[in-house]
Amino acid sequence: MDSKKVLSFLGLATRAGKLLSGEFVVEKTIKAGAAKLVIISADASDNTKKKFGNMCTYRKIPIFYEFDRFELGKATGKEYRVSVVITDEGFAEAISSLLKMEV
């Protein structure tokens, strides 16, 4: 996986208005059916991982547990972020394919 590319895509998606972040907003977006891809930081609590994992599995939304909260935050222009959601199919496919690549 090319983490720099993924983080760069997250930044592009943020500037394009296709990435939302924060636990409440991500949950609301998933429930509204607008989520195309969810990324939860690897250092998130087990409860958060389980909560979003169950929501995404039920709705068949790809979910990844990557990066730490500070890397996700920096990519999105915030101090730190534990959860982000992509609402655009193109960005979701590009990021998903990069995350699935082996090192």
RAWO-V153250 format. One record per run of one state. SS is the DSSP state (2 for helix, 1 for strand, 0 for the rest). FROM is the first residue (numbers start at 1). TO is the last residue. If there is no record, write none. Layout:
BEGIN
ss	from	to
SS	FROM	TO
SS	FROM	TO
END
This chain:
BEGIN
ss	from	to
0	1	2
2	3	15
0	16	18
1	19	21
0	22	22
2	23	32
0	33	36
1	37	40
0	41	45
2	46	59
0	60	61
1	62	65
0	66	68
2	69	76
0	77	82
1	83	86
0	87	88
2	89	100
0	101	103
END
